[in-house]
Amino acid sequence: MANQDDLKKLHSLIKDIGFAMMTTTTSDGTLRSRPMASRMEDEFDGTLWFFSHDQEPKIHEILENPQVNLAYADPHKNDYVSVTGTATLVKDKAKAKELWNPFYKAWFPEGLDDPHLGLIRVDVTQAEYWDSPNSKMVQLAGFVKALVTGKEAKGGENEKVDLRAN
Amino acid sequence: MANQDDLKKLHSLIKDIGFAMMTTTTSDGTLRSRPMASRMEDEFDGTLWFFSHDQEPKIHEILENPQVNLAYADPHKNDYVSVTGTATLVKDKAKAKELWNPFYKAWFPEGLDDPHLGLIRVDVTQAEYWDSPNSKMVQLAGFVKALVTGKEAKGGENEKVDLRAN
């Protein structure tokens, strides 16, 4: 189990930002990303869920190479999260029902009965975030230090959360 | 050469968002990302530049596997860009001088004379963007369609820009 405070912090950042850019490795070895809406559960245990049509190119990429990165970025708040994980296509109607929101009906008109409705389950193995304090000057400084050097800066945090650790 | 309108659109989106999450493949095959400030040139010819300390983990990752993804995301504007490219570490003082901004002095106190000052050059091979129109309803619909299915939606665009094409 990861530290509960780390999980809470990660959960809160992901929930606030909401949309991830999910990067996958394509069959020719290049990296592509696309926006995905996080479907957060109330309790975050290190697993993230996304709805997806099961014939999408990204599904084929995940089946070939399950390693993904989820980048949550909010340039206005200077919040940035890198989530490393392993993705699986899940065809589980009970789970889909649990995560379902009428919002998705426009894209899955048959709802839970859509034969192509799938879920992408991402098991998070590592996460890092860049989180800046409120002071504008320090925020910028702390933030850019992380940007340029990747090291912790005065007034900013760059924390790694390793969900593989005990 | 890519279509000039495509390059202009891509340039404008990247410039507006400003910060990319750069994803690299680590030596154990997992994917990591971190925020990076784009240093845009006035003319965009398909090459993007970033300042970096030359001993950063990402530099080692790039040397092992130069394939990167740059994800530009602005959840408030619903603008999302995926840039696929090949990264190179460039130690070129003349180029660094051309791109230099006093802003970077806090992290490279010796400025252009810092022996560890490096540039990451990304040659863009493909890019995609999700761009929603102004109407709030259509924007959400267009955007989420792209999110869920990756297909073009009414009122939204999901355009691929292939910079390898003639």
Interface residues (C-beta under 8 A of the other chain):
Chain A: I17 G18 F19 M21 T23 T25 G29 T30 L31 R32 S33 R34 P35 M36 A37 F51 S52 H53 E56 P57 K58 Q67 V68 N69 A71 A73 D74 P75 H76 Y80 S82 T84 F103 Y104 A106 W107 F108 T125 Q126 E128 W130 A141 F143 V144 K145 A146 L147 V148 T149 G150
Chain B: I17 G18 F19 M21 T23 T25 G29 T30 L31 R32 S33 R34 P35 M36 A37 F51 S52 H53 E56 P57 K58 Q67 V68 N69 A71 A73 D74 P75 H76 Y80 S82 T84 F103 Y104 A106 W107 F108 T125 Q126 E128 W130 A141 F143 V144 K145 A146 L147 V148 T149 G150
